[in-house]
Every structure is written in C-alpha cells, then in structure tokens.
C-alpha cells in the first residue's frame, strides 16, 4: 500500500500561532513538525507509525488551568527527530463520561486548541505567566505563549534534567562528570589512542562505555554559585541507565533535597541493586552528613563505609554472596531497604517522604512497594502491601494522608488509591494503560481531587486525560490532548479481547487476542504467538513504536499475547515462578495459549503460525525453535539470549544473571536451578531446529551482547536452515533511529509474509 506524506510548512505553522523568532530563533527550516498524512487506505503502515507525534513530559500551571507538554516528531527522510512544546487549557469541569470504555474517542473532550510554543522539552512552571524548559541542554524561560525566550544557564549544553526549588532561589540539575575509576584516563601524550584500560566491572552500561557519570548540581540563582551535592564522590545520581530528575526531590521549604544513590562501583555495583534515599541539607552543604532514610542511623559517609566492608565479603565469591543473603534474609529486612529504592516525593505538609522500594538486593524485578517515611520519627510504613503487584508511579494527595498510584493487575495498568494506613482501593478499571500521573493544584476539597494522566492502549498512542475522583471508586474522564487524531481518524483499528485458558499444571492463564481491522470471523488468519521480554514485564495494553500490535493486526495477523508465568499483575507467586526456571512452566504457558487459541478460535489458522519476541521473548523464540513440535512455520528473535553460559559473563548488570540463573556456571556446587538453566540453554538444542528464523540484534546492546544473535544465525545456517540476520552496528537493545525503525518493520513483515502468507 502506498502512503502519501506531506509535511506542513514550518514557517506557516509557526507564524500562524506566535512570532517565528520567539519560537525558533529563526531556525525553522531545521525543525520537524506534526506531519499531515493522506493515506491511500485505512491500514496502518510503518511510515504512518513513525509520523505519529509522541507525547512526553508535561507540567501543570500553579493555578491548574493549563498544561504544557512536549511532543517528539520524527523525519524518516532526515533520520532524526526534535521535540516541541505546546500549551493547552485544562477544562474547569468534567462532563460525565463512560470510564469503562477503552476507546478515548468515546470519552468527553476538553475544549480548546493547543498553542505551539516552539522547540524545547522538560517543561516546568515558575508561575502562571512563566515557564522553564530545556533547549540544547540548557535551561531557558518563556511566557506561556512562547514569547520572551531567555537563556538562564550557560553550561554548553550539559544539563540532562532540572528542578527549581519551591522558593525559586535555586535550581537543581543533572550533569555528567568525568569518571576514571574503572576505565583509566588516556595518557596525555596519546590523546588519539582508542584503547581502553579496564580495571573492574561496570565498564560499560546499556549502550556506552562508562567514562563519565551523572551528578546532581545546585545552582544559586543569586550568586551563580554551582555546587555538586555529591562533592565529587564516585557514585551515580541519578542511577543509570534510565534514571532522571524524578530520582531527586526538593523539600517544600527549599532547605533539603531527597536524592537516590547506590553507593557502589565496579564489581560491587554490578551485583547489587541496593540503592538508598538520602536527605541532603542545603545549608550545611555536606553530603557526608546526609541522612540515610532507608538504613536508620546511617549517614552517607557511614553508608559508604558499610558498603566497602560488604564488598570485601562479596569479593570472596560474588556469585553466591547475594543469593545466600536473600535465602537467609532476616524477617525485618524491609527495615533496612536492601533492594532498589528510588523516586522520593515529599508530602505537601513536609512531614513525610514517600518512595518506590524493593525488598531484595540483586532482584531488579522484585515487587515495587510504596514506602512512606515519617521525617520526625524515622518510622517507615509500606502502604501498598495488600496490592499483590508493583507500584509503577505515584503522587501525593493534597491532604498528605492519601497517595494515588498506578499499577498493573490482570494485564491492565489502572489507577489506585491508598492512605497512610495502607487501605487500598481501585479507582479505574479500563481496558487500557494509565501512566505519568500528576495532581492538579486546586481550591477544591481534597476529597474530590483532579489528576492529569497519560493513557494509551493497543490502538491509541499516548494522550493526556483528566480524571476526577468522586467517592470511593467512581471517576470521570475527559481527554485533554489529541495529538494523533488527524491520523487515527483515517485508520480502522482492530480489536482486542481477554481470554483465559488452563495451563499444563492446572492454573488459569490470561492472554490477549488481537484481531485485524475489518475482521471476518468466517475467515482463517495467520497467527503470531507474541513472547514478552523482561522476563518480568507485563503484557498489558501497551503502545510501542516497534512491537506494535496495531500494525501487526493491520498486516492481517491475529496476535496471541499470553501473560505467562513470570509476568506481574497476577500475584507474586506467579511472578516468581520464572526466576531459576526460564525453560520450565513459562514455556509450557506459551504453548498452552497458542494451543487453546488453535482449538477454541475458529479463525486461527493452525497451519500458519509464527512465534516472535524480543529480549527474554527472543530467548523464548530460540528455545521454542528446538521444542515446538512442528507448531510454527517461522520464528523472529530480536536481541534474544541464545547461549546462557556466555551471557552470564557478557551482560553488564551481573545481578540479573546471578538472580535469574541462580548461580554461576563454573561453580561445582551450583544449585539445581542453575544446573537446569544451563543444560536447557537454547544453544544446546540447535540440532532440533527445523524452522526458518530471522535474528535481529544491535551491536551497541550491552545487556544482551550481539554475539548472541550472531551465534544463533550462524548456527541456523550451519544447520542448513533458512535464516536471515538483521544487524544494527549503531543500535542498542532497542531500535531508535527512524530509518532503522522502518527497515526493522519492513524486514519483520517481509519475513512473516514469506512463510505465513
């Protein structure tokens, strides 16, 4: 199908809203704006998918009347993107809508059109008449109509994120500093040398070699004095690779900063997820005295000393130290918060700090609890214990007694409420996913709060929605932004429905069935088994610009997407059954879902089945290739693990393999779980491969090395099996560049069509 793409004139678009100079400094020809698409049919194509605007960070004005939000646009032709800021009115009242309908088009719509402000990202309101934002790696300010742009900082574009103190006398921001504790600095007389002298682990992370680390700085806007609040300590804040300004928070009186830090480096860092929340005093300006809220009685300096002592023991056998610690952990383990702790927020009255907390060290997918610390007494309380799943984001209520949070349960991400006593209630129940929640400033009573939230589902990319909470469970919803309506209105979506089937061990398994547009139940459709990654990531109503069910369905496929063993939202017992057992019940669950679909859904063509997945899903594909008993006609694995012995030492975050495999492959006394893991690695069963396979991998993927994908492809070809390898020298665990993304989609669908159509 041909897609005709027209790009709106940048000059015309901007000039129609605000003066060109105030938006772009006269550089409009280099700006990518919203695309105007004319489709030749109602089918979603890769080109149309990449033309969609991607709503990101947003901020609400102090009076709650406006929202400033960012949208990223991509140009496939230019192979790049930029981000623009918009300002939109928030309605003062919400008209009743059907909150149980997952289709945003049926919800009430907020009135008014957005105002384009120009280039920028990470908006923050300083007053109702003044906005701060990032542009080119520095902080700027402007009026809410995009005029009067002024550059506030001049750091040569080094700022990654920022937050103003409530009194606006200071600004906290993130910059990178040189770090040569692990990769030695190059000799001064050999500045063009490319060799890296490496002395410890964590020398590379996600997609880069670690020669600098993020640190938080405070800039006094009166004196222009800049302070590194970590005082040059060799630790990250925020934590890489994905941490941002959300890992730090100002106190309401602007006198303290709560920050997230893992006081470890090298080997100690690579095997531990133990991060803490520290309370830094602005006036004393001494990080050594910062109070550790996670480990009572310890300062930052004492935490560092304790970490050094712990590391001495770990050095004796780092593959076993944390595993044994977690097997024999004390009952009061939560008192010292030994797992991931991050994203602190002060309560409105300043009495409490809440943050996201995991119980166990080395387990990155542990249940994420909501922890509340009383700053006067030091007492900690976990207020989501009755919710048997993870908290993915939260915000304080205006009364400092209520917290609103989002979490996944039964394959949807919905809104919940708890209080300081831990009384949890569910507030929305949509076949959709909610995210990025913020409380609107309001003169209304705390009992009737208003939240602005991001929402998406399989057939609608992210937009912002207004949620009014009325009573215990009732909510009213209005859509505020409509970023891609111009495109979605030309498309016919498919549909999704939830099904349950019985597993081989007699339990109930949830799976999604995604159907094509113009679905005809009398026809037979080629069908894909989708294998989720993680291995503990939910198959909820997610929206992806690569693993996108809308575009798969638009190409004429039915998708079967199981929430197999190991996925959150079905209780902790279900989640934990995958660790140490990657090739056990979770693999049976995949086959139970596809077999149930073949036997129960007459439109599923059992003679045209494919299996696809990325990361752990890619591992699943490699394993199923040797154990599918002729079910599938083709496979696609993206960034999948193929040889688990090799991956044990290839991956950069060694806590992952320590926990998931249960032990190192070289330990003579390795556990039964570990023994089973290595003996069932997919590379051990290549002799049973008999089905065409497409392998995809990025060479900058340091989570799962590209040698894994190359090895799988080489093995398939040496077995005489039809295979292709799509290799990206410049991509990491994801595919981020527009033309690479288009190539990914075309290769993916060409391969499926070759074997299933």
PyMOL commands that set and color helices and strands:
alter all, ss='L'
color gray80, all
select helices_A, chain A and resi 10-15+20-24+28-30+46-50+104-106+245-247+266-270+287-289+300-316+318-327+333-336+446-448+485-488+549-554+572-576+585-600+616-624+644-650+654-661+672-679+682-688+706-718+738-756
alter helices_A, ss='H'
color red, helices_A
select strands_A, chain A and resi 3-7+35-39+54-60+66-75+80-89+108-109+115-119+121-127+130-135+138-142+150-151+161-164+170-178+204-205+208-209+212-220+226-228+248-250+256-261+276-281+291-292+341-346+352-357+369-374+380-382+391-396+402-409+412-419+425-426+433-439+450-457+460-470+474-479+495-502+508-515+525-531+558-562+604-614+634-638+693-698+723-728
alter strands_A, ss='S'
color yellow, strands_A
deselect
rebuild
show_as cartoon
